[in-house]
């Protein structure tokens, strides 16, 4: 469970990103976006994945997604 991994401090940015992906796949947009913002805040900076990972397809078109990237200087 990625949430437990995150809580324990192991690969926090990757685990947190994967939680965001899981919520996106479940159609839980608000949770996905919240976890995505947390992932970026703790160091997730793989703009290639943010732009192409199919796990995020359900939220990529959302205005909040774009705002999160812009706020963190990810283009």
C-alpha distances in whole Angstrom, upper triangle without the diagonal:
4,6,6,7,9,10,11,13,12,13,12,14,12,9,11,13,10,9,13,13,11,13,16,15,15,18,17,19,20,16,16,19,18,14,16,19,17,16,19,20,18,20,18,22,21,24,24,21,21,24,24,20,20,17,19,22,22,22,24,27,26,29,26,24,27,28,25,26,29,28,27,29,27,30
4,5,5,6,9,10,11,9,10,9,10,9,5,7,9,7,6,10,11,9,12,14,15,15,18,16,18,18,14,13,16,15,11,13,16,13,12,16,17,15,16,15,18,18,20,21,18,18,21,21,18,19,15,16,20,20,20,21,25,24,26,23,21,24,25,21,22,26,25,23,26,24,26
4,5,5,6,9,10,10,11,9,11,11,7,7,10,9,7,10,12,11,12,15,16,15,18,16,17,16,13,13,15,13,10,13,15,12,12,15,16,14,16,15,19,19,22,23,20,19,23,23,20,21,17,18,21,21,20,22,25,24,25,22,21,24,24,21,22,25,24,22,25,24,27
4,5,5,6,9,9,11,10,13,12,9,10,13,12,10,14,15,14,15,18,19,19,21,19,21,20,16,17,19,17,14,16,18,15,14,18,18,16,18,18,21,22,25,26,22,23,26,26,23,24,20,21,25,24,24,26,29,28,29,26,25,28,28,24,25,29,27,25,28,27,30
4,5,5,6,6,8,7,10,10,7,9,12,11,10,14,15,14,16,19,19,20,22,21,22,21,18,17,19,17,14,16,17,14,13,16,17,14,15,15,19,19,22,23,20,21,25,24,21,23,20,21,24,24,24,25,29,28,29,26,24,27,27,23,24,27,26,24,27,25,28
4,5,5,6,7,5,8,9,6,6,10,10,9,12,14,14,15,18,19,19,21,19,20,19,15,15,16,14,11,13,14,11,10,13,13,10,13,13,16,18,20,22,19,19,23,23,20,22,19,19,23,23,22,23,27,25,26,23,22,24,24,20,21,24,23,21,24,22,26
4,5,8,10,8,11,12,9,9,13,13,12,15,17,16,17,20,22,21,23,21,22,20,17,17,18,16,13,16,16,12,13,16,15,12,15,16,20,21,24,25,23,22,26,27,24,25,22,22,26,26,24,26,29,28,29,25,24,27,26,22,24,27,25,23,26,25,29
4,6,9,8,12,13,10,12,15,15,14,17,19,19,20,23,24,24,26,24,25,24,20,20,22,19,16,18,19,15,15,18,17,14,16,17,21,22,25,26,24,24,28,28,25,27,24,25,28,28,27,29,32,31,32,28,27,29,29,25,26,29,27,25,28,27,30
4,6,6,9,11,9,10,13,14,14,17,19,19,20,22,24,25,26,24,25,24,20,20,21,18,15,17,17,13,13,15,14,11,13,14,17,19,22,24,22,22,26,26,24,26,23,24,27,28,26,27,30,29,30,27,25,27,27,23,24,26,24,22,25,24,27
4,5,9,9,8,10,13,13,13,16,17,18,20,22,23,24,26,24,25,24,21,20,21,19,16,17,18,15,13,15,15,12,13,13,17,18,21,22,20,21,24,24,22,24,22,22,26,27,26,26,30,29,30,27,25,27,27,24,24,27,25,22,25,24,27
4,6,5,6,8,10,11,12,14,15,16,18,20,21,23,24,23,23,23,20,18,19,18,14,15,16,13,10,13,13,10,10,10,13,14,17,18,16,17,21,21,19,21,19,20,23,24,23,23,27,27,28,25,22,24,25,21,21,24,23,20,22,20,23
4,6,5,6,8,10,10,12,14,15,17,18,20,21,23,21,21,20,17,16,16,15,11,12,13,10,8,10,10,7,8,9,12,14,17,19,16,16,20,21,19,21,18,18,22,23,21,22,25,24,25,22,20,22,22,18,19,22,20,17,20,19,22
4,6,5,6,9,10,11,12,14,16,17,18,20,21,20,19,19,16,14,14,13,10,9,10,8,5,7,8,6,6,5,9,10,13,15,13,13,17,18,16,18,16,16,20,21,19,19,22,22,22,20,17,19,19,15,15,18,17,14,17,15,18
4,5,5,6,9,10,10,12,14,15,16,18,20,19,19,19,16,14,15,15,11,10,12,11,7,10,12,9,9,7,10,10,13,14,11,12,16,16,13,16,14,14,18,19,18,18,22,22,23,21,18,20,21,17,16,20,19,17,19,16,19
4,5,5,6,9,10,10,13,14,15,17,19,17,18,18,15,13,14,14,10,10,13,10,8,11,13,10,11,10,13,13,16,17,14,14,18,18,15,17,14,15,19,19,18,19,23,22,24,21,19,21,22,18,18,22,21,19,21,19,22
4,5,5,6,9,10,11,13,14,16,17,15,15,15,11,10,11,10,6,7,9,7,5,9,10,9,10,8,12,13,15,17,14,13,17,17,15,17,14,13,17,17,16,17,20,19,21,18,16,18,19,15,16,19,18,16,19,17,20
4,5,5,6,9,10,11,12,14,15,14,14,14,12,9,10,10,7,6,9,8,5,8,10,10,10,7,10,10,12,13,10,9,13,14,11,13,10,10,14,15,13,14,17,17,19,16,13,16,17,13,13,17,17,15,17,15,17
4,5,5,6,9,10,10,12,14,14,14,15,12,9,12,12,9,9,12,11,9,12,14,13,13,11,13,12,14,15,11,11,15,14,11,12,9,10,14,14,14,15,19,18,21,18,16,18,20,17,17,20,20,18,21,18,20
4,5,5,6,9,10,11,13,11,12,12,9,7,10,10,6,8,11,10,9,12,14,13,15,12,15,15,17,18,14,14,17,17,13,14,11,11,15,14,14,15,19,18,20,17,15,19,19,16,17,21,20,19,22,20,22
4,5,5,6,9,10,11,9,9,10,7,4,7,7,5,5,9,9,8,11,13,13,14,12,14,14,15,16,12,11,14,14,12,12,9,8,12,11,10,12,15,14,16,14,12,15,16,13,14,18,17,16,19,17,19
4,5,5,6,9,10,10,10,12,10,7,9,11,9,8,12,12,11,13,16,16,16,13,15,13,14,14,11,10,13,12,9,9,5,6,9,10,10,11,15,14,17,15,13,16,18,15,15,19,20,18,20,18,19
4,5,5,6,9,9,10,12,9,7,11,12,10,11,14,14,13,16,18,18,19,16,18,17,18,18,14,14,16,15,12,11,7,9,12,11,12,14,17,17,20,18,15,19,20,18,19,22,23,22,24,21,23
4,5,5,6,5,7,8,6,5,9,10,8,10,13,13,13,16,18,18,19,17,19,18,19,19,16,15,17,17,14,13,9,9,11,10,10,13,15,14,17,15,14,17,19,16,18,21,21,21,23,21,23
4,5,5,6,6,9,8,5,8,11,10,10,13,14,14,16,18,19,20,17,18,17,17,17,14,12,14,14,11,10,6,6,8,6,7,9,12,12,15,13,11,15,17,15,16,19,20,20,22,19,20
4,5,7,9,12,11,9,12,14,13,13,16,17,16,19,21,22,22,19,20,19,19,18,15,14,16,14,11,9,6,7,8,7,9,12,14,14,18,17,15,18,20,19,19,23,24,23,25,22,23
4,5,8,11,10,9,12,14,13,14,17,18,18,20,23,23,24,21,23,22,22,22,18,17,19,18,15,13,10,10,11,9,11,14,16,16,19,18,16,20,22,20,21,25,25,25,27,25,26
4,6,9,9,8,11,13,13,14,17,18,18,20,22,23,24,22,23,22,22,22,18,17,18,17,15,13,10,10,10,7,9,12,13,13,16,15,14,18,19,18,20,23,23,24,26,24,24
4,6,6,6,9,10,11,12,14,16,16,18,20,21,23,20,22,22,22,22,19,17,19,19,16,15,12,11,12,9,9,13,14,12,15,14,13,17,18,17,19,22,22,22,25,23,24
4,6,5,6,8,10,10,12,14,15,16,18,20,21,19,20,20,19,20,17,15,16,17,15,14,12,9,11,7,6,10,11,9,11,10,10,13,14,13,15,18,18,19,21,20,21
4,5,5,6,9,10,11,12,14,16,17,19,20,19,20,21,20,22,19,16,18,20,18,17,15,12,14,11,9,12,13,10,12,9,10,14,14,12,15,18,17,18,21,20,21
4,5,5,6,8,10,11,12,14,15,17,19,17,19,20,20,21,18,16,19,19,17,17,14,12,14,12,10,14,15,13,15,12,12,16,16,14,16,19,18,18,21,20,22
4,5,5,6,9,10,10,12,14,15,17,14,16,16,16,18,15,12,15,16,13,13,10,8,11,9,8,10,13,11,13,11,10,13,14,12,14,17,17,17,19,17,19
4,5,5,6,9,10,11,12,14,15,14,15,16,15,17,15,12,14,16,14,15,12,10,12,10,7,9,12,9,10,7,7,10,10,8,11,14,13,14,16,15,17
4,5,5,6,9,10,11,13,15,14,16,17,17,19,17,14,17,19,17,18,15,13,16,14,11,13,15,13,13,10,10,13,12,9,12,15,14,14,17,16,19
4,5,5,6,9,10,11,12,11,14,15,16,18,15,13,16,17,15,16,13,12,15,14,12,14,16,15,16,12,11,14,14,11,13,16,15,14,17,16,19
4,5,5,6,9,10,11,9,11,12,12,14,12,9,13,14,13,14,12,10,13,13,10,11,14,13,14,11,9,11,12,8,10,13,12,11,14,13,15
4,5,5,6,9,10,9,11,13,13,16,14,11,14,17,16,18,15,13,16,16,12,13,15,13,13,10,9,11,10,6,8,11,10,9,12,12,15
4,5,5,6,9,9,12,14,15,18,16,14,17,19,17,19,17,15,18,18,15,16,19,17,17,13,12,15,14,10,12,14,12,11,15,14,17
4,5,5,6,5,9,10,12,15,12,11,15,16,15,17,15,13,17,17,15,15,18,17,18,15,13,15,15,11,11,14,13,11,14,13,16
4,5,5,4,6,9,10,13,12,10,13,16,15,18,16,14,17,18,15,15,18,17,17,14,12,13,12,9,9,11,10,7,10,9,13
4,6,7,9,12,13,17,16,14,17,20,19,21,19,17,21,21,18,18,21,19,18,15,14,15,14,10,11,13,10,8,11,12,15
4,6,9,12,14,17,16,15,18,20,19,22,20,18,22,23,20,20,23,22,22,18,17,18,17,13,14,16,14,11,14,14,18
4,6,9,11,14,14,13,16,18,17,21,19,18,21,23,20,19,22,22,22,19,17,18,17,13,13,15,14,10,12,12,15
4,6,9,11,10,10,13,15,14,17,16,14,18,19,17,16,20,19,20,17,15,16,16,12,11,14,14,10,12,11,14
4,6,9,9,8,11,13,13,17,16,15,18,20,17,16,19,19,19,17,14,15,15,12,10,12,13,9,10,8,11
4,5,5,6,9,10,10,14,14,13,16,18,16,15,18,19,19,18,15,15,16,14,11,14,15,12,12,9,11
4,5,5,6,8,10,13,14,12,14,17,15,12,15,16,17,16,12,12,14,12,9,11,13,11,10,6,7
4,6,5,6,8,11,13,12,13,17,15,13,16,18,19,18,15,14,17,15,12,15,17,15,14,10,10
4,5,5,5,9,9,9,11,14,13,11,15,16,18,17,13,14,17,14,12,15,17,15,15,11,12
4,6,6,9,9,7,10,12,10,8,12,13,14,13,10,10,13,11,9,12,14,12,13,9,10
4,6,9,10,8,9,12,11,8,11,13,14,14,11,10,14,13,10,13,15,14,14,10,9
4,6,9,8,8,12,12,9,12,15,17,17,13,14,17,16,14,16,19,18,17,13,12
4,5,6,7,11,11,10,13,15,18,17,13,15,18,16,15,18,20,18,19,15,15
4,5,5,8,10,9,12,14,18,18,14,16,19,18,17,20,22,21,21,18,18
4,6,8,9,10,13,14,17,17,13,16,19,17,16,20,21,20,21,18,19
4,5,6,6,9,10,13,13,10,12,15,13,13,17,18,17,19,15,16
4,6,5,8,10,13,14,11,13,16,15,15,18,20,20,20,17,17
4,6,7,8,12,12,10,13,16,15,16,19,20,20,22,19,19
4,5,5,9,9,7,9,12,11,12,15,16,17,18,16,16
4,6,8,9,6,7,11,11,10,13,15,15,16,13,13
4,7,9,7,8,11,12,12,14,16,17,18,15,14
4,5,5,7,9,10,11,13,15,16,17,15,15
4,5,5,6,9,10,11,12,14,15,14,14
4,5,5,6,9,10,10,12,14,13,14
4,5,5,6,9,10,11,13,11,12
4,5,5,6,9,10,11,9,9
4,5,5,6,9,10,10,11
4,5,5,6,9,8,10
4,6,5,6,5,7
4,5,5,6,7
4,6,8,10
4,6,9
4,6
4
